[in-house]
Amino acid sequence: MIPEEAVVDAISSEHLAAAELLVRLANRESLSMRARLLDDFAREQSLSSQKLGTLLESMLKAGLIARTQYGIVLASTGNDALRYAAVLRGVAYARYRQRDANQVEITLSPPAHPSRLMEALPKHGFSWTRLYNTKDSLIELASQAERRLVIISPFLDREGVQWIGQLFEATTRKQIERIMVIRGRDKADREALYGPGSRLASHGVKILSYAIARDSSGNMTSIETFHAKILLADSDKAYVGSANMTRWSRDLSMECGVILRGPSVKPVATLVDTILAISEQLSINS
């Protein structure tokens, strides 16, 4: 018999998904679930592969499930599983009633292997289990956009443009506004945007350049531009961090940022709206 408090302590998030998984296992005669069905479950619950993996690890740690060659199996009786599911639903309801209007998640991408940083972090008590990979976090955030998705990145390459295309593809609503803000004055940026493999035109993406020429002291010309990396979904969900839309940021470099949801996103949305107002629209066929 697993103490109920041990179950609650082990499963720190995704309580409703954990409860639903226990109920499904308890209602199956074999008390098991194969990997393919787990993938279907993750899609139904809107869980990324990383979040599903974290949830399963926490349930394994709690002793609720066990791994088999083909998937997972319930480690308790069906009746006990249903009781634990009821407890987890109660925790989810209590946290919903007492929730903060603002939600903040840390998202982190590890450097390419082998990494001195990843070797050193465990020695300093670093826990990876409650952090989400930048790639998974951005796809999940983009998929939640209902009215508009704005991506702001100062640096691009062809692999990054493919990544941008995947993010815009995650917005399944046809009427959503899709906007990309770049510096736009570098030859490499334009080649990446308009070169082979770019699918932005087919997604109806509006491309803007925030790179404003201005005269500085003397005869030198400077450019007012940006170094910020932002993804804004509607006006209440945002990523603010270090990741550029490049292969280096996606696959090789350590990147860190935050996912914000709620009223705290309003200043970010105001900043983005102002950037859009002063930026110049580029033609994707130019």
C-alpha positions as CSV (number, residue, x, y, z in Angstrom):
1,M,0.0,0.0,0.0
2,I,1.5,3.4,-1.1
3,P,0.8,6.3,1.3
4,E,-1.4,8.9,-0.4
5,E,1.0,11.7,0.6
6,A,3.9,9.8,-1.1
7,V,1.9,9.8,-4.3
8,V,1.2,13.5,-4.1
9,D,4.8,14.3,-3.3
10,A,6.2,12.2,-6.2
11,I,3.8,13.7,-8.8
12,S,4.4,17.5,-8.7
13,S,2.6,18.4,-11.9
14,E,0.2,17.0,-14.5
15,H,-2.1,15.6,-11.8
16,L,-5.1,15.2,-14.0
17,A,-3.1,13.3,-16.7
18,A,-1.7,11.0,-14.0
19,A,-5.2,10.4,-12.7
20,E,-6.5,9.6,-16.1
21,L,-3.6,7.2,-16.8
22,L,-4.3,5.3,-13.6
23,V,-8.0,5.1,-14.4
24,R,-7.3,3.7,-17.9
25,L,-4.9,1.2,-16.6
26,A,-7.3,0.1,-13.9
27,N,-10.1,-0.4,-16.5
28,R,-7.9,-2.6,-18.7
29,E,-8.0,-6.3,-18.1
30,S,-4.3,-6.6,-18.5
31,L,-3.6,-3.6,-16.3
32,S,-0.9,-2.6,-18.9
33,M,-0.5,-0.2,-21.7
34,R,1.8,-0.5,-24.7
35,A,4.1,2.3,-26.0
36,R,1.8,3.1,-29.0
37,L,-1.2,3.6,-26.7
38,L,1.0,5.8,-24.5
39,D,1.7,8.0,-27.5
40,D,-2.0,8.3,-28.2
41,F,-2.6,9.1,-24.6
42,A,0.0,11.9,-24.7
43,R,-1.7,13.5,-27.7
44,E,-5.1,13.4,-26.1
45,Q,-3.8,15.0,-22.9
46,S,-1.7,17.6,-24.9
47,L,1.5,16.4,-23.3
48,S,4.8,16.8,-25.1
49,S,7.1,13.7,-25.3
50,Q,9.3,15.3,-22.6
51,K,6.3,15.9,-20.2
52,L,5.0,12.4,-20.7
53,G,8.5,11.0,-19.9
54,T,8.7,13.2,-16.8
55,L,5.2,12.1,-15.7
56,L,6.0,8.4,-16.2
57,E,9.3,8.7,-14.3
58,S,7.4,10.3,-11.3
59,M,4.8,7.5,-11.4
60,L,7.5,4.9,-11.5
61,K,9.3,6.5,-8.6
62,A,6.0,6.5,-6.6
63,G,5.5,2.8,-7.3
64,L,2.3,3.4,-9.2
65,I,3.5,1.7,-12.4
66,A,6.3,-0.5,-13.6
67,R,8.0,-0.8,-17.0
68,T,7.7,-3.8,-19.2
69,Q,9.4,-4.7,-22.5
70,Y,6.4,-3.3,-24.4
71,G,5.2,-0.4,-22.2
72,I,4.0,0.1,-18.7
73,V,2.0,-2.0,-16.2
74,L,0.0,-1.1,-13.2
75,A,2.0,-1.8,-10.0
76,S,-1.0,-1.9,-7.7
77,T,-4.5,-3.3,-7.7
78,G,-7.1,-1.7,-9.9
79,N,-9.1,-0.5,-6.8
80,D,-6.0,1.1,-5.3
81,A,-5.2,2.8,-8.6
82,L,-8.7,4.3,-8.7
83,R,-8.3,5.6,-5.2
84,Y,-4.9,7.2,-6.1
85,A,-6.6,8.7,-9.1
86,A,-9.3,10.3,-6.9
87,V,-6.6,11.8,-4.7
88,L,-4.7,13.3,-7.6
89,R,-7.9,14.8,-9.0
90,G,-8.5,16.3,-5.6
91,V,-5.0,17.8,-5.6
92,A,-5.6,19.2,-9.2
93,Y,-8.9,20.8,-8.1
94,A,-7.3,22.3,-5.0
95,R,-4.5,23.8,-7.0
96,Y,-6.9,25.1,-9.6
97,R,-8.9,26.9,-6.9
98,Q,-5.7,28.4,-5.3
99,R,-3.8,29.0,-8.6
100,D,-1.8,32.1,-9.3
101,A,-3.0,34.0,-12.4
102,N,0.6,34.1,-13.6
103,Q,2.4,30.9,-14.5
104,V,6.2,30.7,-15.1
105,E,8.2,27.7,-16.4
106,I,11.9,27.5,-16.9
107,T,12.9,26.0,-20.2
108,L,16.5,24.9,-20.9
109,S,18.3,23.2,-23.7
110,P,21.5,21.3,-22.8
111,P,24.7,21.8,-24.9
112,A,25.7,19.2,-27.4
113,H,27.2,16.0,-26.0
114,P,29.8,15.7,-24.5
115,S,29.3,18.7,-22.3
116,R,31.4,19.9,-19.3
117,L,28.3,21.8,-18.1
118,M,26.1,18.6,-18.0
119,E,28.9,16.7,-16.2
120,A,29.2,19.4,-13.6
121,L,25.5,20.2,-12.9
122,P,24.6,17.0,-10.9
123,K,27.6,17.7,-8.6
124,H,25.9,21.0,-7.7
125,G,22.6,19.4,-6.9
126,F,21.0,20.4,-10.2
127,S,17.8,18.5,-11.1
128,W,16.7,18.3,-14.7
129,T,13.4,16.6,-14.0
130,R,11.2,19.7,-13.7
131,L,12.7,21.6,-16.6
132,Y,11.5,21.4,-20.2
133,N,13.5,21.4,-23.4
134,T,13.3,24.6,-25.4
135,K,12.2,22.8,-28.6
136,D,9.3,21.0,-26.8
137,S,8.3,24.2,-25.0
138,L,8.2,26.3,-28.1
139,I,6.1,23.8,-30.1
140,E,3.7,23.5,-27.2
141,L,3.4,27.2,-26.8
142,A,2.9,27.8,-30.6
143,S,0.1,25.1,-30.6
144,Q,-1.8,27.1,-28.0
145,A,-2.0,30.3,-30.1
146,E,-5.6,31.0,-31.2
147,R,-5.4,34.5,-32.8
148,R,-1.8,35.2,-33.6
149,L,1.8,33.9,-33.3
150,V,4.7,36.3,-33.4
151,I,8.3,35.1,-33.5
152,I,11.1,37.6,-33.0
153,S,14.7,36.4,-33.7
154,P,17.7,38.5,-34.6
155,F,19.7,35.6,-36.1
156,L,18.6,33.0,-38.6
157,D,20.0,30.2,-40.7
158,R,18.3,27.7,-43.1
159,E,17.8,25.1,-40.4
160,G,16.3,27.8,-38.2
161,V,13.8,28.8,-40.9
162,Q,12.7,25.1,-41.0
163,W,12.3,25.3,-37.2
164,I,10.2,28.5,-37.7
165,G,8.1,26.7,-40.3
166,Q,7.4,23.8,-37.8
167,L,6.3,26.4,-35.2
168,F,3.9,28.0,-37.5
169,E,2.6,24.6,-38.7
170,A,1.8,23.9,-35.0
171,T,-0.9,26.6,-35.2
172,T,-3.7,24.6,-36.7
173,R,-6.3,27.4,-36.9
174,K,-6.4,28.7,-40.4
175,Q,-7.3,32.3,-39.6
176,I,-4.5,32.8,-37.1
177,E,-2.1,35.7,-37.8
178,R,1.5,34.6,-38.3
179,I,4.3,37.2,-38.0
180,M,8.1,36.9,-38.1
181,V,10.3,39.8,-37.0
182,I,14.0,39.8,-38.1
183,R,16.8,42.3,-38.5
184,G,16.4,41.7,-42.2
185,R,19.4,43.6,-43.5
186,D,21.9,40.7,-43.5
187,K,22.3,38.8,-46.8
188,A,22.5,35.6,-44.8
189,D,19.1,36.3,-43.3
190,R,17.4,36.9,-46.6
191,E,19.0,33.8,-48.2
192,A,17.7,31.7,-45.3
193,L,14.2,33.2,-45.6
194,Y,13.8,33.0,-49.3
195,G,16.1,30.1,-50.1
196,P,15.3,26.4,-50.8
197,G,13.3,24.7,-48.2
198,S,11.6,27.8,-46.8
199,R,7.9,27.1,-46.4
200,L,6.9,30.5,-44.8
201,A,5.1,31.8,-47.8
202,S,2.8,28.7,-47.8
203,H,1.9,29.5,-44.2
204,G,1.0,33.1,-45.0
205,V,3.7,34.5,-42.7
206,K,4.1,38.3,-42.6
207,I,7.9,39.1,-42.4
208,L,8.9,42.4,-40.8
209,S,12.3,43.9,-40.4
210,Y,13.2,45.9,-37.3
211,A,16.4,47.6,-38.4
212,I,16.1,51.3,-38.6
213,A,18.9,53.4,-40.1
214,R,19.7,56.5,-38.1
215,D,22.5,59.1,-38.2
216,S,24.7,59.1,-35.1
217,S,27.4,61.7,-34.2
218,G,29.8,62.4,-37.0
219,N,29.3,60.9,-40.4
220,M,28.8,57.3,-39.3
221,T,25.4,55.6,-39.8
222,S,24.1,53.3,-37.1
223,I,21.2,50.9,-37.0
224,E,18.5,50.8,-34.3
225,T,17.7,47.1,-34.0
226,F,17.3,44.3,-31.5
227,H,18.9,41.3,-29.8
228,A,15.8,40.0,-28.0
229,K,14.4,36.5,-28.6
230,I,10.6,36.3,-28.1
231,L,7.8,34.1,-29.1
232,L,4.3,35.6,-28.3
233,A,1.1,33.5,-28.6
234,D,-1.9,35.8,-28.6
235,S,-1.3,38.3,-25.8
236,D,-1.2,36.1,-22.7
237,K,1.5,33.5,-23.5
238,A,5.1,34.1,-24.3
239,Y,8.7,32.7,-24.4
240,V,11.5,35.1,-23.5
241,G,14.9,33.7,-23.6
242,S,18.2,33.2,-25.4
243,A,17.3,30.9,-28.3
244,N,17.8,32.2,-31.8
245,M,16.1,30.5,-34.7
246,T,19.3,28.7,-35.8
247,R,20.6,25.2,-35.8
248,W,23.2,26.2,-33.2
249,S,20.4,27.2,-30.7
250,R,18.1,24.3,-31.6
251,D,20.7,21.5,-31.5
252,L,24.0,22.5,-30.1
253,S,24.1,25.4,-27.6
254,M,22.9,25.7,-24.0
255,E,19.8,28.0,-24.1
256,C,17.7,29.2,-21.2
257,G,14.5,31.1,-21.0
258,V,11.1,31.3,-19.4
259,I,7.5,30.5,-20.5
260,L,5.0,33.0,-19.1
261,R,1.3,32.7,-19.0
262,G,-1.2,35.1,-17.6
263,P,-1.4,38.9,-16.9
264,S,2.4,39.1,-16.5
265,V,2.6,38.7,-20.4
266,K,0.9,42.0,-21.0
267,P,4.1,44.1,-20.9
268,V,5.7,41.7,-23.3
269,A,2.7,41.9,-25.6
270,T,2.9,45.7,-25.5
271,L,6.6,45.6,-26.4
272,V,5.9,43.3,-29.3
273,D,3.0,45.4,-30.6
274,T,5.3,48.5,-30.5
275,I,8.0,46.6,-32.4
276,L,5.4,45.6,-35.1
277,A,4.2,49.2,-35.4
278,I,7.7,50.6,-36.2
279,S,9.0,47.7,-38.3
280,E,9.1,47.5,-42.1
281,Q,7.3,44.7,-43.9
282,L,9.4,42.6,-46.3
283,S,8.2,40.8,-49.3
284,I,8.9,37.0,-49.1
285,N,9.4,37.0,-52.8
286,S,12.0,39.8,-52.9
